[in-house]
Amino acid sequence: MKNSFKIAVVFVLGMMLAGCKKEEKSPSYHKGDLTIFTDESFQSVTEALADGYMINYPETRIKVETKKKT
């Protein structure tokens, strides 16, 4: 009886230690640099949206570049 109790205690402690692992840092989607290529006809809309996003997430830098249709 004492032997099975010891086994149960070791099992429970082992499960508790196995469940304790270092938390991995999740990736942040609100940091960093981004370049958006847009058509001339959407330039003002794209810049306004980028500015609004950067106001809400100041660690994000968005560069808007205009490309002509080919």
PDB file of N, CA, C, O and CB in Angstrom:
ATOM      1  N   MET A   1       0.823  -1.192   0.000  1.00  0.00           N
ATOM      2  CA  MET A   1       0.000   0.000   0.000  1.00  0.00           C
ATOM      3  C   MET A   1       0.869   1.259   0.000  1.00  0.00           C
ATOM      4  O   MET A   1       0.598   2.204  -0.740  1.00  0.00           O
ATOM      5  CB  MET A   1      -0.938  -0.003   1.208  1.00  0.00           C
ATOM      6  N   LYS A   2       1.921   1.268   0.836  1.00  0.00           N
ATOM      7  CA  LYS A   2       2.795   2.430   0.873  1.00  0.00           C
ATOM      8  C   LYS A   2       3.547   2.586  -0.446  1.00  0.00           C
ATOM      9  O   LYS A   2       3.803   3.704  -0.893  1.00  0.00           O
ATOM     10  CB  LYS A   2       3.781   2.318   2.036  1.00  0.00           C
ATOM     11  N   ASN A   3       3.893   1.474  -1.056  1.00  0.00           N
ATOM     12  CA  ASN A   3       4.614   1.507  -2.318  1.00  0.00           C
ATOM     13  C   ASN A   3       3.756   2.135  -3.420  1.00  0.00           C
ATOM     14  O   ASN A   3       4.269   2.923  -4.215  1.00  0.00           O
ATOM     15  CB  ASN A   3       5.047   0.091  -2.720  1.00  0.00           C
ATOM     16  N   SER A   4       2.476   1.808  -3.485  1.00  0.00           N
ATOM     17  CA  SER A   4       1.595   2.384  -4.503  1.00  0.00           C
ATOM     18  C   SER A   4       1.354   3.873  -4.238  1.00  0.00           C
ATOM     19  O   SER A   4       1.164   4.647  -5.176  1.00  0.00           O
ATOM     20  CB  SER A   4       0.253   1.627  -4.540  1.00  0.00           C
ATOM     21  N   PHE A   5       1.363   4.274  -2.964  1.00  0.00           N
ATOM     22  CA  PHE A   5       1.209   5.695  -2.623  1.00  0.00           C
ATOM     23  C   PHE A   5       2.426   6.476  -3.115  1.00  0.00           C
ATOM     24  O   PHE A   5       2.285   7.565  -3.672  1.00  0.00           O
ATOM     25  CB  PHE A   5       1.028   5.881  -1.086  1.00  0.00           C
ATOM     26  N   LYS A   6       3.625   5.916  -2.907  1.00  0.00           N
ATOM     27  CA  LYS A   6       4.844   6.570  -3.369  1.00  0.00           C
ATOM     28  C   LYS A   6       4.846   6.708  -4.887  1.00  0.00           C
ATOM     29  O   LYS A   6       5.251   7.738  -5.425  1.00  0.00           O
ATOM     30  CB  LYS A   6       6.078   5.789  -2.908  1.00  0.00           C
ATOM     31  N   ILE A   7       4.400   5.681  -5.559  1.00  0.00           N
ATOM     32  CA  ILE A   7       4.341   5.720  -7.022  1.00  0.00           C
ATOM     33  C   ILE A   7       3.358   6.793  -7.482  1.00  0.00           C
ATOM     34  O   ILE A   7       3.626   7.522  -8.437  1.00  0.00           O
ATOM     35  CB  ILE A   7       3.935   4.340  -7.590  1.00  0.00           C
ATOM     36  N   ALA A   8       2.219   6.885  -6.797  1.00  0.00           N
ATOM     37  CA  ALA A   8       1.212   7.888  -7.149  1.00  0.00           C
ATOM     38  C   ALA A   8       1.756   9.296  -6.922  1.00  0.00           C
ATOM     39  O   ALA A   8       1.532  10.183  -7.745  1.00  0.00           O
ATOM     40  CB  ALA A   8      -0.075   7.676  -6.329  1.00  0.00           C
ATOM     41  N   VAL A   9       2.469   9.511  -5.814  1.00  0.00           N
ATOM     42  CA  VAL A   9       3.042  10.831  -5.523  1.00  0.00           C
ATOM     43  C   VAL A   9       4.084  11.195  -6.572  1.00  0.00           C
ATOM     44  O   VAL A   9       4.088  12.316  -7.080  1.00  0.00           O
ATOM     45  CB  VAL A   9       3.672  10.859  -4.110  1.00  0.00           C
ATOM     46  N   VAL A  10       4.965  10.260  -6.897  1.00  0.00           N
ATOM     47  CA  VAL A  10       5.986  10.513  -7.912  1.00  0.00           C
ATOM     48  C   VAL A  10       5.322  10.803  -9.263  1.00  0.00           C
ATOM     49  O   VAL A  10       5.776  11.684  -9.993  1.00  0.00           O
ATOM     50  CB  VAL A  10       6.952   9.303  -8.029  1.00  0.00           C
ATOM     51  N   PHE A  11       4.273  10.088  -9.597  1.00  0.00           N
ATOM     52  CA  PHE A  11       3.564  10.299 -10.854  1.00  0.00           C
ATOM     53  C   PHE A  11       2.942  11.699 -10.899  1.00  0.00           C
ATOM     54  O   PHE A  11       3.069  12.405 -11.899  1.00  0.00           O
ATOM     55  CB  PHE A  11       2.479   9.225 -11.041  1.00  0.00           C
ATOM     56  N   VAL A  12       2.273  12.093  -9.821  1.00  0.00           N
ATOM     57  CA  VAL A  12       1.623  13.410  -9.774  1.00  0.00           C
ATOM     58  C   VAL A  12       2.669  14.520  -9.849  1.00  0.00           C
ATOM     59  O   VAL A  12       2.485  15.489 -10.586  1.00  0.00           O
ATOM     60  CB  VAL A  12       0.777  13.557  -8.483  1.00  0.00           C
ATOM     61  N   LEU A  13       3.761  14.393  -9.100  1.00  0.00           N
ATOM     62  CA  LEU A  13       4.812  15.406  -9.155  1.00  0.00           C
ATOM     63  C   LEU A  13       5.447  15.463 -10.548  1.00  0.00           C
ATOM     64  O   LEU A  13       5.748  16.543 -11.057  1.00  0.00           O
ATOM     65  CB  LEU A  13       5.886  15.117  -8.092  1.00  0.00           C
ATOM     66  N   GLY A  14       5.643  14.315 -11.144  1.00  0.00           N
ATOM     67  CA  GLY A  14       6.189  14.280 -12.504  1.00  0.00           C
ATOM     68  C   GLY A  14       5.279  14.969 -13.499  1.00  0.00           C
ATOM     69  O   GLY A  14       5.755  15.681 -14.383  1.00  0.00           O
ATOM     70  N   MET A  15       3.982  14.769 -13.369  1.00  0.00           N
ATOM     71  CA  MET A  15       3.020  15.421 -14.269  1.00  0.00           C
ATOM     72  C   MET A  15       3.009  16.929 -14.050  1.00  0.00           C
ATOM     73  O   MET A  15       2.893  17.702 -15.001  1.00  0.00           O
ATOM     74  CB  MET A  15       1.606  14.849 -14.057  1.00  0.00           C
ATOM     75  N   MET A  16       3.131  17.341 -12.793  1.00  0.00           N
ATOM     76  CA  MET A  16       3.144  18.776 -12.502  1.00  0.00           C
ATOM     77  C   MET A  16       4.390  19.429 -13.097  1.00  0.00           C
ATOM     78  O   MET A  16       4.308  20.513 -13.675  1.00  0.00           O
ATOM     79  CB  MET A  16       3.087  19.022 -10.978  1.00  0.00           C
ATOM     80  N   LEU A  17       5.535  18.776 -12.958  1.00  0.00           N
ATOM     81  CA  LEU A  17       6.769  19.336 -13.509  1.00  0.00           C
ATOM     82  C   LEU A  17       6.755  19.319 -15.033  1.00  0.00           C
ATOM     83  O   LEU A  17       7.283  20.235 -15.663  1.00  0.00           O
ATOM     84  CB  LEU A  17       7.981  18.562 -12.990  1.00  0.00           C
ATOM     85  N   ALA A  18       6.169  18.312 -15.621  1.00  0.00           N
ATOM     86  CA  ALA A  18       6.086  18.247 -17.081  1.00  0.00           C
ATOM     87  C   ALA A  18       5.183  19.344 -17.626  1.00  0.00           C
ATOM     88  O   ALA A  18       5.395  19.822 -18.740  1.00  0.00           O
ATOM     89  CB  ALA A  18       5.574  16.876 -17.528  1.00  0.00           C
ATOM     90  N   GLY A  19       4.187  19.744 -16.859  1.00  0.00           N
ATOM     91  CA  GLY A  19       3.271  20.791 -17.293  1.00  0.00           C
ATOM     92  C   GLY A  19       3.845  22.180 -17.162  1.00  0.00           C
ATOM     93  O   GLY A  19       3.313  23.127 -17.740  1.00  0.00           O
ATOM     94  N   CYS A  20       4.929  22.318 -16.408  1.00  0.00           N
ATOM     95  CA  CYS A  20       5.563  23.622 -16.213  1.00  0.00           C
ATOM     96  C   CYS A  20       6.686  23.776 -17.218  1.00  0.00           C
ATOM     97  O   CYS A  20       7.785  23.258 -17.020  1.00  0.00           O
ATOM     98  CB  CYS A  20       6.097  23.780 -14.762  1.00  0.00           C
ATOM     99  N   LYS A  21       6.411  24.478 -18.279  1.00  0.00           N
ATOM    100  CA  LYS A  21       7.474  24.742 -19.227  1.00  0.00           C
ATOM    101  C   LYS A  21       7.495  26.225 -19.542  1.00  0.00           C
ATOM    102  O   LYS A  21       6.511  26.940 -19.350  1.00  0.00           O
ATOM    103  CB  LYS A  21       7.296  23.907 -20.509  1.00  0.00           C
ATOM    104  N   LYS A  22       8.617  26.656 -20.019  1.00  0.00           N
ATOM    105  CA  LYS A  22       8.815  28.067 -20.310  1.00  0.00           C
ATOM    106  C   LYS A  22       7.835  28.529 -21.383  1.00  0.00           C
ATOM    107  O   LYS A  22       7.656  27.875 -22.411  1.00  0.00           O
ATOM    108  CB  LYS A  22      10.261  28.329 -20.753  1.00  0.00           C
ATOM    109  N   GLU A  23       7.208  29.672 -21.116  1.00  0.00           N
ATOM    110  CA  GLU A  23       6.283  30.226 -22.101  1.00  0.00           C
ATOM    111  C   GLU A  23       7.068  30.772 -23.279  1.00  0.00           C
ATOM    112  O   GLU A  23       8.036  31.513 -23.106  1.00  0.00           O
ATOM    113  CB  GLU A  23       5.400  31.331 -21.476  1.00  0.00           C
ATOM    114  N   GLU A  24       6.646  30.404 -24.463  1.00  0.00           N
ATOM    115  CA  GLU A  24       7.273  30.938 -25.653  1.00  0.00           C
ATOM    116  C   GLU A  24       6.621  32.263 -25.996  1.00  0.00           C
ATOM    117  O   GLU A  24       5.401  32.414 -25.923  1.00  0.00           O
ATOM    118  CB  GLU A  24       7.169  29.947 -26.832  1.00  0.00           C
ATOM    119  N   LYS A  25       7.445  33.208 -26.366  1.00  0.00           N
ATOM    120  CA  LYS A  25       6.924  34.520 -26.724  1.00  0.00           C
ATOM    121  C   LYS A  25       6.216  34.423 -28.070  1.00  0.00           C
ATOM    122  O   LYS A  25       6.803  33.989 -29.061  1.00  0.00           O
ATOM    123  CB  LYS A  25       8.060  35.578 -26.771  1.00  0.00           C
ATOM    124  N   SER A  26       4.975  34.823 -28.095  1.00  0.00           N
ATOM    125  CA  SER A  26       4.221  34.756 -29.339  1.00  0.00           C
ATOM    126  C   SER A  26       4.639  35.903 -30.257  1.00  0.00           C
ATOM    127  O   SER A  26       5.012  36.972 -29.773  1.00  0.00           O
ATOM    128  CB  SER A  26       2.699  34.803 -29.061  1.00  0.00           C
ATOM    129  N   PRO A  27       4.582  35.703 -31.555  1.00  0.00           N
ATOM    130  CA  PRO A  27       4.990  36.756 -32.476  1.00  0.00           C
ATOM    131  C   PRO A  27       4.043  37.953 -32.400  1.00  0.00           C
ATOM    132  O   PRO A  27       2.840  37.805 -32.185  1.00  0.00           O
ATOM    133  CB  PRO A  27       5.045  36.217 -33.906  1.00  0.00           C
ATOM    134  N   SER A  28       4.600  39.104 -32.577  1.00  0.00           N
ATOM    135  CA  SER A  28       3.794  40.322 -32.535  1.00  0.00           C
ATOM    136  C   SER A  28       3.542  40.789 -33.969  1.00  0.00           C
ATOM    137  O   SER A  28       4.471  40.950 -34.760  1.00  0.00           O
ATOM    138  CB  SER A  28       4.503  41.441 -31.695  1.00  0.00           C
ATOM    139  N   TYR A  29       2.300  40.994 -34.273  1.00  0.00           N
ATOM    140  CA  TYR A  29       1.933  41.456 -35.608  1.00  0.00           C
ATOM    141  C   TYR A  29       1.775  42.971 -35.650  1.00  0.00           C
ATOM    142  O   TYR A  29       1.351  43.525 -36.664  1.00  0.00           O
ATOM    143  CB  TYR A  29       0.643  40.784 -36.062  1.00  0.00           C
ATOM    144  N   HIS A  30       2.112  43.637 -34.558  1.00  0.00           N
ATOM    145  CA  HIS A  30       1.938  45.081 -34.475  1.00  0.00           C
ATOM    146  C   HIS A  30       3.268  45.803 -34.328  1.00  0.00           C
ATOM    147  O   HIS A  30       3.318  46.917 -33.808  1.00  0.00           O
ATOM    148  CB  HIS A  30       1.031  45.431 -33.313  1.00  0.00           C
ATOM    149  N   LYS A  31       4.349  45.172 -34.786  1.00  0.00           N
ATOM    150  CA  LYS A  31       5.672  45.783 -34.713  1.00  0.00           C
ATOM    151  C   LYS A  31       6.389  45.535 -36.031  1.00  0.00           C
ATOM    152  O   LYS A  31       6.147  44.537 -36.709  1.00  0.00           O
ATOM    153  CB  LYS A  31       6.495  45.216 -33.512  1.00  0.00           C
ATOM    154  N   GLY A  32       7.274  46.460 -36.380  1.00  0.00           N
ATOM    155  CA  GLY A  32       8.125  46.221 -37.538  1.00  0.00           C
ATOM    156  C   GLY A  32       7.870  47.161 -38.689  1.00  0.00           C
ATOM    157  O   GLY A  32       7.122  48.133 -38.581  1.00  0.00           O
ATOM    158  N   ASP A  33       8.517  46.841 -39.797  1.00  0.00           N
ATOM    159  CA  ASP A  33       8.439  47.664 -41.006  1.00  0.00           C
ATOM    160  C   ASP A  33       7.682  46.920 -42.092  1.00  0.00           C
ATOM    161  O   ASP A  33       7.780  45.699 -42.219  1.00  0.00           O
ATOM    162  CB  ASP A  33       9.849  48.049 -41.503  1.00  0.00           C
ATOM    163  N   LEU A  34       6.923  47.685 -42.875  1.00  0.00           N
ATOM    164  CA  LEU A  34       6.131  47.105 -43.955  1.00  0.00           C
ATOM    165  C   LEU A  34       6.106  48.087 -45.115  1.00  0.00           C
ATOM    166  O   LEU A  34       5.928  49.288 -44.913  1.00  0.00           O
ATOM    167  CB  LEU A  34       4.685  46.763 -43.480  1.00  0.00           C
ATOM    168  N   THR A  35       6.282  47.583 -46.315  1.00  0.00           N
ATOM    169  CA  THR A  35       6.153  48.409 -47.513  1.00  0.00           C
ATOM    170  C   THR A  35       4.952  47.910 -48.298  1.00  0.00           C
ATOM    171  O   THR A  35       4.829  46.721 -48.592  1.00  0.00           O
ATOM    172  CB  THR A  35       7.455  48.369 -48.384  1.00  0.00           C
ATOM    173  N   ILE A  36       4.064  48.850 -48.632  1.00  0.00           N
ATOM    174  CA  ILE A  36       2.872  48.525 -49.413  1.00  0.00           C
ATOM    175  C   ILE A  36       3.000  49.196 -50.774  1.00  0.00           C
ATOM    176  O   ILE A  36       3.244  50.399 -50.866  1.00  0.00           O
ATOM    177  CB  ILE A  36       1.563  48.982 -48.679  1.00  0.00           C
ATOM    178  N   PHE A  37       2.834  48.404 -51.827  1.00  0.00           N
ATOM    179  CA  PHE A  37       2.840  48.935 -53.183  1.00  0.00           C
ATOM    180  C   PHE A  37       1.394  49.109 -53.619  1.00  0.00           C
ATOM    181  O   PHE A  37       0.584  48.191 -53.497  1.00  0.00           O
ATOM    182  CB  PHE A  37       3.622  47.999 -54.165  1.00  0.00           C
ATOM    183  N   THR A  38       1.077  50.298 -54.130  1.00  0.00           N
ATOM    184  CA  THR A  38      -0.295  50.597 -54.510  1.00  0.00           C
ATOM    185  C   THR A  38      -0.324  51.306 -55.860  1.00  0.00           C
ATOM    186  O   THR A  38       0.672  51.881 -56.300  1.00  0.00           O
ATOM    187  CB  THR A  38      -0.981  51.457 -53.434  1.00  0.00           C
ATOM    188  N   ASP A  39      -1.455  51.252 -56.489  1.00  0.00           N
ATOM    189  CA  ASP A  39      -1.677  51.962 -57.736  1.00  0.00           C
ATOM    190  C   ASP A  39      -1.895  53.442 -57.425  1.00  0.00           C
ATOM    191  O   ASP A  39      -2.319  53.794 -56.324  1.00  0.00           O
ATOM    192  CB  ASP A  39      -2.891  51.366 -58.512  1.00  0.00           C
ATOM    193  N   GLU A  40      -1.605  54.298 -58.392  1.00  0.00           N
ATOM    194  CA  GLU A  40      -1.775  55.745 -58.191  1.00  0.00           C
ATOM    195  C   GLU A  40      -3.198  56.112 -57.784  1.00  0.00           C
ATOM    196  O   GLU A  40      -3.405  57.032 -56.993  1.00  0.00           O
ATOM    197  CB  GLU A  40      -1.403  56.494 -59.461  1.00  0.00           C
ATOM    198  N   SER A  41      -4.164  55.400 -58.318  1.00  0.00           N
ATOM    199  CA  SER A  41      -5.556  55.742 -58.029  1.00  0.00           C
ATOM    200  C   SER A  41      -5.943  55.408 -56.579  1.00  0.00           C
ATOM    201  O   SER A  41      -6.934  55.942 -56.080  1.00  0.00           O
ATOM    202  CB  SER A  41      -6.482  55.007 -58.995  1.00  0.00           C
ATOM    203  N   PHE A  42      -5.192  54.547 -55.900  1.00  0.00           N
ATOM    204  CA  PHE A  42      -5.496  54.188 -54.510  1.00  0.00           C
ATOM    205  C   PHE A  42      -4.499  54.785 -53.512  1.00  0.00           C
ATOM    206  O   PHE A  42      -4.540  54.459 -52.326  1.00  0.00           O
ATOM    207  CB  PHE A  42      -5.515  52.679 -54.363  1.00  0.00           C
ATOM    208  N   GLN A  43      -3.611  55.652 -53.987  1.00  0.00           N
ATOM    209  CA  GLN A  43      -2.539  56.158 -53.141  1.00  0.00           C
ATOM    210  C   GLN A  43      -3.064  56.880 -51.903  1.00  0.00           C
ATOM    211  O   GLN A  43      -2.617  56.596 -50.791  1.00  0.00           O
ATOM    212  CB  GLN A  43      -1.656  57.089 -53.936  1.00  0.00           C
ATOM    213  N   SER A  44      -3.997  57.801 -52.075  1.00  0.00           N
ATOM    214  CA  SER A  44      -4.470  58.584 -50.922  1.00  0.00           C
ATOM    215  C   SER A  44      -5.204  57.708 -49.911  1.00  0.00           C
ATOM    216  O   SER A  44      -5.059  57.901 -48.704  1.00  0.00           O
ATOM    217  CB  SER A  44      -5.391  59.718 -51.390  1.00  0.00           C
ATOM    218  N   VAL A  45      -5.983  56.757 -50.390  1.00  0.00           N
ATOM    219  CA  VAL A  45      -6.707  55.850 -49.485  1.00  0.00           C
ATOM    220  C   VAL A  45      -5.719  54.968 -48.723  1.00  0.00           C
ATOM    221  O   VAL A  45      -5.848  54.773 -47.515  1.00  0.00           O
ATOM    222  CB  VAL A  45      -7.716  54.970 -50.277  1.00  0.00           C
ATOM    223  N   THR A  46      -4.742  54.443 -49.438  1.00  0.00           N
ATOM    224  CA  THR A  46      -3.757  53.558 -48.813  1.00  0.00           C
ATOM    225  C   THR A  46      -2.934  54.314 -47.779  1.00  0.00           C
ATOM    226  O   THR A  46      -2.671  53.787 -46.698  1.00  0.00           O
ATOM    227  CB  THR A  46      -2.835  52.940 -49.874  1.00  0.00           C
ATOM    228  N   GLU A  47      -2.525  55.530 -48.089  1.00  0.00           N
ATOM    229  CA  GLU A  47      -1.764  56.330 -47.129  1.00  0.00           C
ATOM    230  C   GLU A  47      -2.593  56.667 -45.896  1.00  0.00           C
ATOM    231  O   GLU A  47      -2.079  56.644 -44.778  1.00  0.00           O
ATOM    232  CB  GLU A  47      -1.269  57.613 -47.786  1.00  0.00           C
ATOM    233  N   ALA A  48      -3.875  56.981 -46.092  1.00  0.00           N
ATOM    234  CA  ALA A  48      -4.746  57.283 -44.940  1.00  0.00           C
ATOM    235  C   ALA A  48      -4.908  56.057 -44.044  1.00  0.00           C
ATOM    236  O   ALA A  48      -4.869  56.175 -42.819  1.00  0.00           O
ATOM    237  CB  ALA A  48      -6.134  57.770 -45.421  1.00  0.00           C
ATOM    238  N   LEU A  49      -5.088  54.892 -44.641  1.00  0.00           N
ATOM    239  CA  LEU A  49      -5.211  53.667 -43.853  1.00  0.00           C
ATOM    240  C   LEU A  49      -3.910  53.335 -43.120  1.00  0.00           C
ATOM    241  O   LEU A  49      -3.930  52.908 -41.966  1.00  0.00           O
ATOM    242  CB  LEU A  49      -5.614  52.501 -44.754  1.00  0.00           C
ATOM    243  N   ALA A  50      -2.781  53.536 -43.801  1.00  0.00           N
ATOM    244  CA  ALA A  50      -1.483  53.281 -43.178  1.00  0.00           C
ATOM    245  C   ALA A  50      -1.248  54.238 -42.013  1.00  0.00           C
ATOM    246  O   ALA A  50      -0.768  53.820 -40.959  1.00  0.00           O
ATOM    247  CB  ALA A  50      -0.353  53.415 -44.214  1.00  0.00           C
ATOM    248  N   ASP A  51      -1.578  55.510 -42.190  1.00  0.00           N
ATOM    249  CA  ASP A  51      -1.415  56.487 -41.112  1.00  0.00           C
ATOM    250  C   ASP A  51      -2.282  56.134 -39.906  1.00  0.00           C
ATOM    251  O   ASP A  51      -1.836  56.224 -38.762  1.00  0.00           O
ATOM    252  CB  ASP A  51      -1.762  57.891 -41.611  1.00  0.00           C
ATOM    253  N   GLY A  52      -3.515  55.737 -40.170  1.00  0.00           N
ATOM    254  CA  GLY A  52      -4.409  55.346 -39.075  1.00  0.00           C
ATOM    255  C   GLY A  52      -3.892  54.132 -38.326  1.00  0.00           C
ATOM    256  O   GLY A  52      -4.001  54.061 -37.102  1.00  0.00           O
ATOM    257  N   TYR A  53      -3.334  53.183 -39.046  1.00  0.00           N
ATOM    258  CA  TYR A  53      -2.787  51.983 -38.410  1.00  0.00           C
ATOM    259  C   TYR A  53      -1.574  52.341 -37.554  1.00  0.00           C
ATOM    260  O   TYR A  53      -1.426  51.845 -36.437  1.00  0.00           O
ATOM    261  CB  TYR A  53      -2.400  50.931 -39.475  1.00  0.00           C
ATOM    262  N   MET A  54      -0.706  53.208 -38.085  1.00  0.00           N
ATOM    263  CA  MET A  54       0.494  53.590 -37.333  1.00  0.00           C
ATOM    264  C   MET A  54       0.162  54.424 -36.098  1.00  0.00           C
ATOM    265  O   MET A  54       0.925  54.419 -35.131  1.00  0.00           O
ATOM    266  CB  MET A  54       1.446  54.367 -38.231  1.00  0.00           C
ATOM    267  N   ILE A  55      -0.955  55.133 -36.113  1.00  0.00           N
ATOM    268  CA  ILE A  55      -1.387  55.868 -34.915  1.00  0.00           C
ATOM    269  C   ILE A  55      -1.771  54.878 -33.819  1.00  0.00           C
ATOM    270  O   ILE A  55      -1.425  55.074 -32.654  1.00  0.00           O
ATOM    271  CB  ILE A  55      -2.586  56.812 -35.241  1.00  0.00           C
ATOM    272  N   ASN A  56      -2.489  53.810 -34.190  1.00  0.00           N
ATOM    273  CA  ASN A  56      -2.914  52.811 -33.217  1.00  0.00           C
ATOM    274  C   ASN A  56      -1.770  51.899 -32.770  1.00  0.00           C
ATOM    275  O   ASN A  56      -1.770  51.417 -31.637  1.00  0.00           O
ATOM    276  CB  ASN A  56      -4.031  51.976 -33.797  1.00  0.00           C
ATOM    277  N   TYR A  57      -0.803  51.663 -33.643  1.00  0.00           N
ATOM    278  CA  TYR A  57       0.329  50.785 -33.344  1.00  0.00           C
ATOM    279  C   TYR A  57       1.626  51.533 -33.660  1.00  0.00           C
ATOM    280  O   TYR A  57       2.187  51.364 -34.742  1.00  0.00           O
ATOM    281  CB  TYR A  57       0.239  49.448 -34.159  1.00  0.00           C
ATOM    282  N   PRO A  58       2.100  52.347 -32.733  1.00  0.00           N
ATOM    283  CA  PRO A  58       3.258  53.210 -33.013  1.00  0.00           C
ATOM    284  C   PRO A  58       4.570  52.462 -33.268  1.00  0.00           C
ATOM    285  O   PRO A  58       5.517  53.060 -33.778  1.00  0.00           O
ATOM    286  CB  PRO A  58       3.457  54.148 -31.871  1.00  0.00           C
ATOM    287  N   GLU A  59       4.649  51.200 -32.934  1.00  0.00           N
ATOM    288  CA  GLU A  59       5.875  50.438 -33.192  1.00  0.00           C
ATOM    289  C   GLU A  59       5.902  49.869 -34.612  1.00  0.00           C
ATOM    290  O   GLU A  59       6.826  49.143 -34.980  1.00  0.00           O
ATOM    291  CB  GLU A  59       6.011  49.303 -32.176  1.00  0.00           C
ATOM    292  N   THR A  60       4.884  50.204 -35.400  1.00  0.00           N
ATOM    293  CA  THR A  60       4.803  49.759 -36.786  1.00  0.00           C
ATOM    294  C   THR A  60       5.107  50.929 -37.709  1.00  0.00           C
ATOM    295  O   THR A  60       4.598  52.033 -37.517  1.00  0.00           O
ATOM    296  CB  THR A  60       3.408  49.161 -37.097  1.00  0.00           C
ATOM    297  N   ARG A  61       5.939  50.678 -38.710  1.00  0.00           N
ATOM    298  CA  ARG A  61       6.241  51.700 -39.714  1.00  0.00           C
ATOM    299  C   ARG A  61       5.816  51.165 -41.077  1.00  0.00           C
ATOM    300  O   ARG A  61       6.305  50.131 -41.532  1.00  0.00           O
ATOM    301  CB  ARG A  61       7.766  52.081 -39.706  1.00  0.00           C
ATOM    302  N   ILE A  62       4.905  51.881 -41.716  1.00  0.00           N
ATOM    303  CA  ILE A  62       4.395  51.460 -43.017  1.00  0.00           C
ATOM    304  C   ILE A  62       4.825  52.486 -44.060  1.00  0.00           C
ATOM    305  O   ILE A  62       4.584  53.683 -43.906  1.00  0.00           O
ATOM    306  CB  ILE A  62       2.839  51.302 -42.993  1.00  0.00           C
ATOM    307  N   LYS A  63       5.455  52.009 -45.107  1.00  0.00           N
ATOM    308  CA  LYS A  63       5.883  52.853 -46.216  1.00  0.00           C
ATOM    309  C   LYS A  63       4.988  52.520 -47.409  1.00  0.00           C
ATOM    310  O   LYS A  63       4.864  51.358 -47.796  1.00  0.00           O
ATOM    311  CB  LYS A  63       7.411  52.636 -46.558  1.00  0.00           C
ATOM    312  N   VAL A  64       4.369  53.544 -47.986  1.00  0.00           N
ATOM    313  CA  VAL A  64       3.487  53.365 -49.134  1.00  0.00           C
ATOM    314  C   VAL A  64       4.227  53.819 -50.376  1.00  0.00           C
ATOM    315  O   VAL A  64       4.670  54.964 -50.457  1.00  0.00           O
ATOM    316  CB  VAL A  64       2.152  54.151 -48.959  1.00  0.00           C
ATOM    317  N   GLU A  65       4.362  52.921 -51.348  1.00  0.00           N
ATOM    318  CA  GLU A  65       5.010  53.255 -52.617  1.00  0.00           C
ATOM    319  C   GLU A  65       4.005  53.092 -53.745  1.00  0.00           C
ATOM    320  O   GLU A  65       3.220  52.144 -53.768  1.00  0.00           O
ATOM    321  CB  GLU A  65       6.262  52.363 -52.862  1.00  0.00           C
ATOM    322  N   THR A  66       4.044  54.038 -54.683  1.00  0.00           N
ATOM    323  CA  THR A  66       3.133  54.034 -55.822  1.00  0.00           C
ATOM    324  C   THR A  66       3.810  53.374 -57.014  1.00  0.00           C
ATOM    325  O   THR A  66       4.952  53.682 -57.355  1.00  0.00           O
ATOM    326  CB  THR A  66       2.686  55.470 -56.177  1.00  0.00           C
ATOM    327  N   LYS A  67       3.086  52.472 -57.631  1.00  0.00           N
ATOM    328  CA  LYS A  67       3.581  51.817 -58.835  1.00  0.00           C
ATOM    329  C   LYS A  67       2.551  52.033 -59.942  1.00  0.00           C
ATOM    330  O   LYS A  67       1.346  51.922 -59.718  1.00  0.00           O
ATOM    331  CB  LYS A  67       3.844  50.285 -58.590  1.00  0.00           C
ATOM    332  N   LYS A  68       3.045  52.341 -61.132  1.00  0.00           N
ATOM    333  CA  LYS A  68       2.156  52.496 -62.275  1.00  0.00           C
ATOM    334  C   LYS A  68       1.832  51.143 -62.859  1.00  0.00           C
ATOM    335  O   LYS A  68       2.632  50.209 -62.788  1.00  0.00           O
ATOM    336  CB  LYS A  68       2.781  53.401 -63.337  1.00  0.00           C
ATOM    337  N   LYS A  69       0.637  51.045 -63.443  1.00  0.00           N
ATOM    338  CA  LYS A  69       0.259  49.804 -64.144  1.00  0.00           C
ATOM    339  C   LYS A  69       1.134  49.658 -65.370  1.00  0.00           C
ATOM    340  O   LYS A  69       1.492  50.638 -66.023  1.00  0.00           O
ATOM    341  CB  LYS A  69      -1.254  49.806 -64.543  1.00  0.00           C
ATOM    342  N   THR A  70       1.471  48.414 -65.669  1.00  0.00           N
ATOM    343  CA  THR A  70       2.275  48.193 -66.857  1.00  0.00           C
ATOM    344  C   THR A  70       1.475  47.488 -67.917  1.00  0.00           C
ATOM    345  O   THR A  70       1.991  47.214 -69.001  1.00  0.00           O
ATOM    346  CB  THR A  70       3.516  47.398 -66.525  1.00  0.00           C
TER     347      THR A  70
END
